[in-house]
Amino acid sequence: MRHHVGVPFLAMVAGVALYDAFGATFAQTINQWIPAADVWWTEKALFALFVAVMPLIIYFRVGKSGLFGVLRIIESIIFALLLTILLAPHLADFFSFDNTSIELANWIVGIRGIVMVVGVILAYVDVFFYRSS
């Protein structure tokens, strides 16, 4: 929780926007270049790359957060919550969820907009107060 979460959070939001805008087209292009690559698997891999893998790599490469106390904890929780919100529907394609998990995932998806707005605001604050170590 001591890592600087602002930039990885913004990278995750950018990854969602990039995937929504170009993910299906890019997957089709990859399928044309490599006919053995299934489009469905390619789309899932691109989503994981843009939304989870790259932001997590950035997260582990950044320094300490500029936020302090409760704000740092809230930002870290929102980062993990948004990552869960974004990945849950895709994980449901691979794993079976029980009723409690489905209800919890649906509730979390229902608050996606609020989580994204609060997270982006805290990410901007974190970027603004970032201090290099």
Contacts in CASP RR format, 6 or more apart in sequence:
PFRMAT RR
TARGET T0000
AUTHOR 0000-0000-0000
METHOD contacts of the structure
MODEL  1
MRHHVGVPFLAMVAGVALYDAFGATFAQTINQWIPAADVWWTEKALFALF
VAVMPLIIYFRVGKSGLFGVLRIIESIIFALLLTILLAPHLADFFSFDNT
SIELANWIVGIRGIVMVVGVILAYVDVFFYRSS
1 72 0 8 1.000
1 73 0 8 1.000
1 76 0 8 1.000
2 64 0 8 1.000
2 65 0 8 1.000
2 72 0 8 1.000
3 59 0 8 1.000
3 60 0 8 1.000
3 62 0 8 1.000
3 63 0 8 1.000
3 64 0 8 1.000
3 65 0 8 1.000
4 62 0 8 1.000
4 63 0 8 1.000
4 64 0 8 1.000
4 65 0 8 1.000
4 66 0 8 1.000
4 126 0 8 1.000
4 130 0 8 1.000
5 59 0 8 1.000
5 65 0 8 1.000
5 72 0 8 1.000
5 75 0 8 1.000
5 76 0 8 1.000
5 79 0 8 1.000
5 122 0 8 1.000
5 123 0 8 1.000
5 126 0 8 1.000
6 65 0 8 1.000
6 75 0 8 1.000
6 122 0 8 1.000
6 123 0 8 1.000
6 124 0 8 1.000
6 126 0 8 1.000
6 127 0 8 1.000
6 130 0 8 1.000
7 58 0 8 1.000
7 62 0 8 1.000
7 123 0 8 1.000
7 127 0 8 1.000
8 55 0 8 1.000
8 56 0 8 1.000
8 58 0 8 1.000
8 59 0 8 1.000
8 62 0 8 1.000
8 79 0 8 1.000
9 55 0 8 1.000
9 75 0 8 1.000
9 78 0 8 1.000
9 79 0 8 1.000
9 82 0 8 1.000
9 119 0 8 1.000
9 120 0 8 1.000
9 122 0 8 1.000
9 123 0 8 1.000
9 126 0 8 1.000
10 120 0 8 1.000
10 123 0 8 1.000
10 124 0 8 1.000
10 127 0 8 1.000
11 54 0 8 1.000
11 55 0 8 1.000
11 58 0 8 1.000
12 51 0 8 1.000
12 52 0 8 1.000
12 55 0 8 1.000
12 79 0 8 1.000
12 82 0 8 1.000
12 83 0 8 1.000
12 86 0 8 1.000
13 116 0 8 1.000
13 120 0 8 1.000
13 123 0 8 1.000
15 50 0 8 1.000
15 51 0 8 1.000
15 54 0 8 1.000
15 55 0 8 1.000
16 50 0 8 1.000
16 51 0 8 1.000
16 86 0 8 1.000
18 50 0 8 1.000
19 46 0 8 1.000
19 47 0 8 1.000
19 50 0 8 1.000
19 51 0 8 1.000
23 43 0 8 1.000
23 46 0 8 1.000
23 47 0 8 1.000
23 50 0 8 1.000
24 43 0 8 1.000
26 46 0 8 1.000
27 39 0 8 1.000
27 42 0 8 1.000
27 43 0 8 1.000
27 46 0 8 1.000
28 39 0 8 1.000
30 37 0 8 1.000
30 42 0 8 1.000
31 37 0 8 1.000
31 38 0 8 1.000
31 39 0 8 1.000
31 42 0 8 1.000
44 90 0 8 1.000
44 93 0 8 1.000
47 90 0 8 1.000
48 87 0 8 1.000
48 90 0 8 1.000
51 83 0 8 1.000
51 86 0 8 1.000
51 87 0 8 1.000
52 83 0 8 1.000
52 86 0 8 1.000
52 87 0 8 1.000
55 83 0 8 1.000
59 79 0 8 1.000
63 132 0 8 1.000
63 133 0 8 1.000
64 131 0 8 1.000
64 133 0 8 1.000
65 72 0 8 1.000
65 75 0 8 1.000
65 126 0 8 1.000
65 130 0 8 1.000
66 72 0 8 1.000
66 126 0 8 1.000
66 129 0 8 1.000
66 130 0 8 1.000
66 131 0 8 1.000
67 75 0 8 1.000
67 122 0 8 1.000
67 125 0 8 1.000
67 126 0 8 1.000
67 129 0 8 1.000
71 122 0 8 1.000
71 125 0 8 1.000
74 122 0 8 1.000
75 119 0 8 1.000
75 122 0 8 1.000
75 123 0 8 1.000
75 126 0 8 1.000
78 115 0 8 1.000
78 118 0 8 1.000
78 119 0 8 1.000
78 122 0 8 1.000
79 119 0 8 1.000
81 108 0 8 1.000
81 115 0 8 1.000
82 112 0 8 1.000
82 115 0 8 1.000
82 116 0 8 1.000
82 119 0 8 1.000
84 108 0 8 1.000
85 108 0 8 1.000
85 109 0 8 1.000
85 112 0 8 1.000
85 115 0 8 1.000
88 105 0 8 1.000
88 108 0 8 1.000
88 109 0 8 1.000
89 105 0 8 1.000
89 109 0 8 1.000
92 105 0 8 1.000
97 105 0 8 1.000
108 115 0 8 1.000
END
